[in-house]
Amino acid sequence: MGTTMEPCLARSNGNHAGATGTSAPAPPDPSRPLAAFSNSQEVENVNAPAVSPRRQLAEELARSEAEMNLARAALLVAREEYPQLPVDLYLARLDQLAEEVKDRLANETAPPVVLNEVVDTLYVRRSLSGNRKAYNDPRNSFLNDVLDRGLGIPLTLGIVLLETGWRLGLPVEGVNFPGRFLVRYRGDEFALLIDPFDGGKVRFEDEAQEILDLVYGGVVRLQESFMRTASKREMLLRLLTNLKGLYTKVGDHERALAAVERMLMITPTSPAESRSRGVLLARLGRHEEAAVQLEGYLRVSPAATDAPRVEAMLRDLRAGKAPADDGEGL
């Protein structure tokens, strides 16, 4: 079975044209306002949606785990970057991927065979690939860009794999593995792990230590918690955490704040993200809002190790000046 399930690894060159064969759009420019971007695939003369992407995301998050559409939620995250993103068209592209697999299967329905065909279609025929050369490109975290360019990070590539598999009735689920999001196939007789970032490489579940060794060089040992199934909300939280980290690193406080605020839609009582929102508001010069946010953080976490630093920030904010030390590592 290990030989049957092993897919061919996709080959990527420096001029990767993406899943549609079109050239990749320029990366988002941090100097432009957040709402100024439009998607490379956008239809001209389409008016901005009446309902904001964040409100639409809130509606999706209000659904049960079974009813939530993960791909739609991920596209709504991207829609704040690309305001006129045609979400339904990208959902239809996922439908097309599943139909492509179904056409190649003819009447074959055995789940392991279907899984092998999904992996083969995505990574060989459609040439999906992990973006090793520009891992920190924000486009790797936007599902529309992943479908357009054929490049992504483990999580977004994993979402494509999951959504294609779910459309075909496969028992697949996300795994919040440290350092490398994985997809697990839970068959009746065995479980498999698919590495979305490594050409869809398939391993048996008891080979998970090999993946840890690739990521951490053999210094981290496998723990049971690493193999826990990720809910759709947890996958979205991981996606937004990636964006928060990318934007914080380059000093794009506006986009980092947008990521944090959507994280708080998923985990509204998170002290860490409450603090992050306060710090980012202060960095953006919104001092009154920052003070209210940080006061709330201290009420919830009065014994936090960073409480003295936050209290010092509050003194500066109440004095009407930017904090001298707003902390590092949001």
N, C-alpha and C positions, 0 to 999 in steps of 0.2 A: 504493500500500500504506500510506503514512503516513496517508492520510485514513481508510482502512478500519479501521486498528488504533486510531485515536484514540478513547478512551472519553469519555463525558460525565463531568465532574468532579462528585463528590458535594458537596452543599451542607450545611454544618453550622451549626446555630444554637446559642445559648447553653444551650438546654435539651435537648441531645442525649439521647434516651432509650436509645440503644444498639441493638445488632443485634436484640434480642428485643422491643424496645418497652417494656421495663420500666425503672423508675427505677434510677439507678446507686446502688450501695452507698456508704456513707460511706468515705472514705479511711482506710487503716490508721492507728491512733493509736499513735505511738511510745512513749507512756507505759505501754502495756499490754505484758505479756510476749509474746514472739514466738509462743508456742504457743497464745495465748488467742483467736486469730482463727478465725472459721469463714466459709466462703463464703456469699454471699447465696443461692446455689442449693442449699445443702446440704440433704439429707434429714434430718428430725428423727430422733432416737433411733438414729443410726448410730454404732456404736462406732468408736473410733480404730483405724486399721490396725495390725495386728500387726507389720508390717515398716515401718521408718522410711522416710520419703521420701528421706532421704539414701542409705540402703542401696539403695533401688530405683533411684535415680539412678545409683549406682555400677554397678549391674547393666546399666543401659542404656548407660553409657559404655564398658563392657567389650565391647560389640558392635562389629562392623566398621562402617565408614562406610556400607556398603550396607544393613546390617541394622538400624542404629540408627534408632529412631523419634524424629525431631526434636520433633514435637508432644508426644509423651509425656514426653520429657525436659524440655521447657519447662514442662509442667504439673506435673511433679515438683518443679521449682524453685518454682513457685507453691504447692505443697502444704505447704512449710514455713511459709508465711504462713497458709494455709487448711488446717488439718490433716485435715479430713474432705472435702476436695475430691474429687468423684466423677470421677476421671480418665477412666475409660472412657466416661462419658456425654459428656464434652467431645470426646473422640475421635470419638464417634458423630455429634456435631454437625458436625464437619469432613466426615465421610462424607456427611451430609445435604446440605451445601453442594455437594459434587461431584455428588451425585445430582440436585440442582436444576439444575445446569448441563447435565448429561447429558439431562435431560428436555426442556430448551429446545432442545437441539441436534438432537433427533430422530435421524436417521441420519447427520448431518454429522460427519465425522471429521478433516477437514483441520486440522492443528495451529494455523495462524494464526487460523482461525475459532473453534476451541475456546478459544484464549487470549483472544480478544476477548470471548467469552461469559463466561469466568471473571472478567475485569476488570469487565464490565458487571454481572454478578450481585453481586460483592462491593461495588462502589463505588456503584452506582446503586440496584439493588433492595434490597441489604442495608445500604446507607449507611455502609459503613466509612469512617472519616475519621481524618486525623492530628490529634492533640490539641494544637493550637497554643496554646490558652488556658491549658492546665495541662500543659505538656510534661513537667515534673518530678514529676508525680503518679506514685508507684510503681505504681499500678494499670495504667499504660500498659505496664509490663514483665511483667505477669502474663497469660498467654495466656487463662485463663478470664475475666478481667475484660475483655479485649479482645473476646472473643466475646460477652460479656453486654452491654457498653456500646457496642460499635461504635467505640471510640476507642482509639488506640494510638500508639506511636512507629514510626519506619520499620522497625525490626527485627521487632517483634511483628506488625505488619501484613504484613510480608514473609513471616513464617512462615505466616500464614494463606493467603497467596497461593501460596506454595510447596507447602504440604500439599494444597491444593485441586488445584493443577496436577498434582502427582505422582499423585494418585488418578485422574486422567484421562489419565495417560500422557504428559504434556507434558514436553519437554526443557527444564526450568527449573532454575535454580541461584541461590544467593545470591552477592552481590558485596559484599565488605567495603569499600565505597567510603568515603572519609573524610567524616565529618559527615553521611552520609545512606546508610543501607543500601539496596541496590538488588536487584532480581531481574532476571536475564538469561534471555531465551528464546534458545536456540541452535537455530535452524532449519536445514534442509538448505541453504537458499539465502541466508539472512541472519540476523543476530543483532539482537535488540531489548533495550532496557533499560526496565524498568517501575519507576516511582518509587512505592513503596507509600504514601508520606506525602503525595503530591500527587495524590490522587484516582485513583491508578493510571495516571498519565500515561505514555504510551508514546513512546519516542524510539528512533531508530536508534543503534547503538553508537557511531558516530563523532560523535554529538552529546553525548557525556558531559561535555565542557567546559561546556556550558550549565548542567548540574546543579552543577558545582563553583562556577560564577559565582554561582548562587543562594545557595549556602551560605556562600561566602567572599568575595563581592563582587568577584570578578575578580582577586584577588591570588595565587591558587594555580593553577599550570598542571598540566594532566593528565599523569600519569606512568603507565607501563605497570603498575607494581605496584598502582595503585589499582583496576585492573580484574581482579585475581586472584580466582578462584573461592573462595568461603568454604566450608570443610568444615562439617559439622554441629557438630563440637566447637568450631570457631572461632565459629560463631554463638552457641552456648551461652556461650562465654567472653565474647563481646561483651555478651550479655544480663546476665550476672552482673557484668561491669565497670560497666554502667549502674547496677545496683542498689547496688553498692559506692559509686560516686560519689555517688548520691542520699543514701544513709544517712550517709556520712561528712560530707557537707555540713551535715546537720541535727544531727550529733552523736549519731546512733543507733548507738552502737558495737556493740551486740549484733547488730543486723541486718547491719551492715557486716562484722562478723567472720564471720557465717554465709555471706555472699556470698564472702568471701575463701577460706574453707575449701572451698567448692565449686569455686572457681576452681583451687585447688590439687589438686583431684581430676582436673582436666583437664590442668593443667601442674604436676605435683608438684615439679619442679626449678626453678620460677621464683623467682629471688632476690628480685625486687620484691615478690611476694606473700608470700614467707616473711617479709620485713621487715614488710610491712603487718600480717600476723597477729601478729607480736611486739608492734608498737606498739598494736594494738587490745586485745590481752590486757593490756598495761600500763594502758591507759585504763580497762579494766574491773576493775582491781585484782587481776588474777591474775598477780602479780609473778613467782612462781617459773616458771610456764609461759612468761611473756614472756621471762625471762632465757634459758631454754633455747632458745627460738625464735631470739632475736637472736644468741646465741652461734653457732648453726648458720648464720645468715646471714653472719656475719663469717668463718666458716671457708670458706664458698663464695666470698665476695666480699671478701677482705681489703683490696683496693685500691679499693673503691667510694668515690665522692666523699663519701658521707655516713658513712663508717666512723668518723671522729672523733666525730660526733654520736651514733652508735649506741653507741660505747664509753662515752661519757658517760652515756647512758641506762642501760647495764649497771652502771656504778658505783653509780648511784642505786638500781637494783633490788636489787643485792646488799646494799646498806646498809639494805634494807627500807623504802624510801620511794618515792613516786611520782616519776618522772623530771621534773626541772625543765623540760626541753625535749625533747619527744618527736618533734619534727619536724612539718612541715606537708606537705600534698600526698601523701597515701597513694597 
